[in-house]
Amino acid sequence: MVESHLPPPAKTGRPRADDRTTINAIMFVLITGCRWIDLPARYGSKSSAHRRFQDIQQKGVWKKILKCAITSAHKQNKMNLQKISVDSSSISSKKGGDVIGYDGFKKISGTKLHVAVDGTGLPISICN
């Protein structure tokens, strides 16, 4: 499912790292919350994984993958839209900065993330 959404490799230049290994590296960092520099060696180059993560993010591939997962789950009747939960979380910027929002009554410098999930925990929408 993910492979069909990835950008094609460049026609010239050095061959890119294996897609599966790179996606596994990205998922490891996102799930564990570790720093890119702490990525285990079995996932290949941390700089390649980070570069591909940024490229995929800028091209909107994550949104396409989420949309495909939602469509697939809906067709297979694996979604429970009778119960939908919405939550938000504030993520502060690491290097300070201007106050750009409020979390309750607290001024925050960073961003606020909003997530909606169905009854089984499948993300339906993620926005900031």
Residue frames as qw, qx, qy, qz and C-alpha x, y, z in Angstrom:
[[0.000, 0.887, 0.462, 0.000, 0.00, 0.00, 0.00],
 [0.284, -0.833, 0.094, 0.466, 2.79, 2.45, 0.87],
 [0.534, -0.169, 0.549, 0.621, 5.03, 1.55, -2.05],
 [0.348, 0.597, 0.595, 0.411, 2.58, 2.75, -4.70],
 [0.074, -0.971, -0.228, 0.004, 2.55, 6.25, -3.17],
 [0.561, -0.570, 0.208, 0.563, 6.31, 6.75, -2.93],
 [0.343, 0.834, -0.227, -0.368, 7.96, 9.06, -5.47],
 [0.939, 0.305, -0.023, 0.156, 9.84, 7.19, -8.21],
 [0.663, -0.463, 0.186, 0.557, 13.63, 7.03, -7.92],
 [0.155, 0.820, -0.257, -0.487, 15.71, 9.53, -9.89],
 [0.887, 0.461, 0.022, 0.001, 16.77, 8.37, -13.34],
 [0.568, 0.588, -0.377, 0.434, 20.33, 9.57, -12.84],
 [0.223, -0.695, 0.468, -0.498, 22.76, 9.64, -9.96],
 [0.029, 0.241, -0.921, 0.304, 23.43, 7.25, -7.14],
 [0.502, -0.350, -0.726, -0.314, 20.74, 4.59, -6.52],
 [0.404, -0.560, 0.234, -0.685, 18.64, 5.45, -3.49],
 [0.160, -0.219, 0.881, -0.388, 18.48, 3.36, -0.35],
 [0.178, -0.266, -0.932, -0.172, 16.01, 0.47, -0.14],
 [0.364, -0.452, -0.209, -0.787, 12.45, 1.82, 0.26],
 [0.755, -0.455, -0.456, -0.125, 11.37, -0.73, 2.88],
 [0.647, -0.175, -0.383, 0.636, 14.42, -0.14, 5.07],
 [0.115, 0.226, -0.049, 0.966, 14.02, 3.62, 4.80],
 [0.518, -0.483, -0.294, -0.641, 10.29, 3.56, 5.64],
 [0.781, -0.386, -0.465, 0.158, 11.04, 1.24, 8.58],
 [0.467, -0.001, -0.286, 0.836, 13.67, 3.75, 9.77],
 [0.173, -0.359, -0.092, -0.912, 11.18, 6.62, 9.52],
 [0.690, -0.472, -0.397, -0.378, 8.51, 4.64, 11.36],
 [0.710, -0.216, -0.483, 0.465, 11.02, 3.69, 14.08],
 [0.226, 0.099, -0.210, 0.946, 11.83, 7.35, 14.74],
 [0.381, -0.367, -0.213, -0.822, 8.17, 8.41, 14.64],
 [0.760, -0.406, -0.468, -0.195, 6.96, 5.62, 16.94],
 [0.717, -0.273, -0.408, 0.495, 9.79, 5.69, 19.49],
 [0.123, -0.987, -0.095, -0.046, 10.36, 9.43, 19.42],
 [0.723, -0.366, 0.166, 0.562, 14.12, 8.98, 19.29],
 [0.085, 0.814, -0.249, -0.517, 16.40, 11.49, 17.59],
 [0.800, 0.569, -0.160, -0.103, 17.52, 10.80, 14.03],
 [0.195, 0.697, -0.666, 0.182, 21.10, 10.58, 15.25],
 [0.458, -0.301, 0.764, -0.342, 20.10, 7.70, 17.58],
 [0.857, 0.278, -0.117, -0.417, 18.65, 5.59, 14.74],
 [0.772, -0.299, 0.550, 0.111, 20.02, 2.01, 14.99],
 [0.050, -0.503, 0.669, 0.544, 22.51, 1.03, 12.27],
 [0.378, 0.201, 0.895, 0.126, 20.22, -1.77, 11.00],
 [0.362, 0.782, 0.450, -0.236, 18.03, 0.95, 9.44],
 [0.606, 0.506, 0.224, 0.571, 20.83, 2.35, 7.29],
 [0.330, 0.177, -0.092, 0.923, 21.94, 5.94, 7.07],
 [0.076, -0.637, -0.569, 0.515, 20.18, 8.35, 9.42],
 [0.041, 0.464, -0.156, -0.871, 20.73, 11.23, 7.00],
 [0.146, -0.056, -0.782, -0.603, 19.18, 9.30, 4.10],
 [0.161, -0.515, -0.838, 0.085, 16.17, 8.38, 6.23],
 [0.070, -0.629, -0.331, 0.700, 15.74, 11.97, 7.43],
 [0.055, 0.299, -0.421, -0.855, 16.12, 13.37, 3.91],
 [0.179, -0.229, -0.853, -0.434, 13.53, 10.93, 2.54],
 [0.126, -0.583, -0.710, 0.375, 11.19, 11.74, 5.44],
 [0.011, 0.559, 0.064, -0.827, 11.36, 15.43, 4.58],
 [0.113, 0.136, -0.653, -0.736, 10.88, 14.74, 0.87],
 [0.168, -0.380, -0.897, -0.149, 7.85, 12.52, 1.52],
 [0.093, -0.612, -0.534, 0.576, 6.40, 15.12, 3.90],
 [0.043, 0.456, -0.160, -0.874, 6.81, 18.00, 1.44],
 [0.199, 0.034, -0.737, -0.645, 5.19, 16.04, -1.40],
 [0.627, -0.095, 0.149, -0.758, 2.11, 15.18, 0.70],
 [0.506, 0.130, -0.836, -0.165, 2.70, 11.43, 0.51],
 [0.010, -0.051, -0.846, 0.531, 1.69, 10.82, 4.16],
 [0.484, 0.248, 0.249, -0.801, -1.75, 12.32, 3.49],
 [0.641, 0.268, -0.520, -0.498, -2.19, 10.08, 0.44],
 [0.345, 0.102, -0.920, 0.157, -1.18, 7.00, 2.46],
 [0.191, 0.142, 0.676, -0.697, -3.61, 7.91, 5.27],
 [0.586, 0.280, -0.047, -0.759, -6.43, 8.48, 2.76],
 [0.584, 0.228, -0.728, -0.278, -5.71, 5.11, 1.13],
 [0.163, 0.020, -0.905, 0.392, -5.69, 3.36, 4.54],
 [0.376, 0.205, 0.449, -0.784, -9.02, 4.95, 5.48],
 [0.643, 0.294, -0.316, -0.633, -10.59, 3.99, 2.14],
 [0.476, 0.186, -0.858, -0.050, -9.30, 0.42, 2.42],
 [0.006, 0.062, 0.830, -0.555, -10.53, 0.03, 6.01],
 [0.497, 0.239, 0.205, -0.809, -13.93, 1.47, 5.07],
 [0.642, 0.260, -0.535, -0.482, -14.32, -0.97, 2.13],
 [0.468, 0.079, -0.870, 0.134, -13.43, -3.90, 4.42],
 [0.590, -0.644, -0.292, -0.389, -15.89, -2.72, 7.12],
 [0.691, -0.137, -0.461, 0.539, -13.05, -2.33, 9.61],
 [0.063, 0.277, -0.173, 0.943, -13.98, 1.24, 10.55],
 [0.233, -0.602, -0.734, 0.211, -16.33, 2.08, 13.38],
 [0.089, 0.348, 0.100, 0.928, -17.75, 5.53, 12.67],
 [0.477, -0.684, -0.513, -0.205, -20.39, 5.20, 15.41],
 [0.563, -0.768, -0.061, 0.299, -17.79, 6.45, 17.88],
 [0.562, 0.601, -0.075, 0.563, -15.31, 9.14, 16.94],
 [0.565, -0.691, -0.156, 0.424, -12.82, 10.67, 19.35],
 [0.390, 0.788, -0.045, 0.475, -11.06, 14.00, 18.89],
 [0.654, -0.641, -0.082, 0.394, -8.08, 15.11, 20.92],
 [0.389, 0.851, -0.145, 0.321, -5.39, 17.72, 20.70],
 [0.779, -0.420, -0.057, 0.462, -1.91, 18.18, 22.03],
 [0.100, 0.979, -0.172, -0.052, 0.49, 21.10, 22.20],
 [0.875, 0.061, 0.037, 0.478, 3.97, 20.61, 20.87],
 [0.191, -0.925, 0.083, 0.318, 6.40, 23.29, 21.99],
 [0.641, 0.704, -0.232, 0.200, 9.15, 24.48, 19.71],
 [0.861, -0.227, -0.184, 0.417, 12.59, 23.42, 20.91],
 [0.498, 0.120, -0.043, 0.858, 14.36, 26.70, 20.23],
 [0.010, -0.514, -0.376, 0.771, 11.78, 29.05, 21.70],
 [0.106, 0.307, 0.584, 0.744, 10.17, 31.59, 19.44],
 [0.306, -0.174, 0.009, -0.936, 7.09, 33.74, 19.35],
 [0.372, 0.206, 0.780, -0.459, 3.92, 32.74, 21.14],
 [0.236, 0.055, -0.627, -0.740, 1.69, 31.41, 18.37],
 [0.568, -0.320, -0.627, -0.425, -1.17, 29.83, 20.26],
 [0.438, -0.414, 0.464, -0.649, -2.93, 28.97, 23.47],
 [0.522, -0.098, -0.847, -0.030, -3.39, 25.64, 25.19],
 [0.404, -0.651, -0.591, 0.252, -6.09, 26.24, 27.74],
 [0.118, -0.989, -0.075, 0.048, -4.89, 29.43, 29.37],
 [0.626, -0.479, 0.340, 0.513, -1.19, 28.80, 28.74],
 [0.424, 0.822, -0.246, -0.290, 0.60, 30.69, 25.99],
 [0.850, -0.118, 0.438, 0.269, 2.66, 28.29, 23.88],
 [0.239, 0.721, -0.479, -0.440, 5.39, 28.74, 21.32],
 [0.275, -0.123, 0.936, 0.185, 5.01, 25.83, 18.98],
 [0.431, -0.028, -0.565, -0.703, 2.05, 24.15, 17.37],
 [0.594, -0.021, 0.588, -0.549, -1.12, 22.40, 18.37],
 [0.182, 0.114, -0.899, -0.382, -1.90, 19.01, 16.83],
 [0.672, 0.063, 0.297, -0.675, -5.51, 17.81, 16.41],
 [0.123, 0.143, -0.953, -0.237, -6.34, 14.15, 15.76],
 [0.751, 0.012, 0.142, -0.644, -9.67, 12.43, 15.09],
 [0.046, 0.210, -0.973, -0.089, -9.88, 8.62, 15.36],
 [0.677, -0.194, -0.446, -0.553, -12.68, 6.13, 14.83],
 [0.800, -0.466, 0.130, -0.355, -13.89, 3.62, 17.42],
 [0.975, -0.007, -0.059, 0.214, -11.03, 1.22, 16.63],
 [0.507, -0.682, 0.186, 0.494, -8.32, 3.90, 16.93],
 [0.604, 0.328, 0.429, 0.586, -7.74, 4.36, 13.19],
 [0.108, -0.457, -0.024, 0.883, -6.77, 7.98, 12.49],
 [0.411, 0.710, 0.566, 0.081, -9.37, 9.71, 10.33],
 [0.272, 0.881, 0.052, 0.382, -7.88, 13.18, 10.30],
 [0.650, -0.422, -0.116, 0.622, -4.68, 14.80, 11.54],
 [0.296, 0.784, 0.143, 0.526, -4.11, 18.53, 11.34],
 [0.492, -0.316, -0.318, 0.746, -2.25, 21.32, 13.10]]
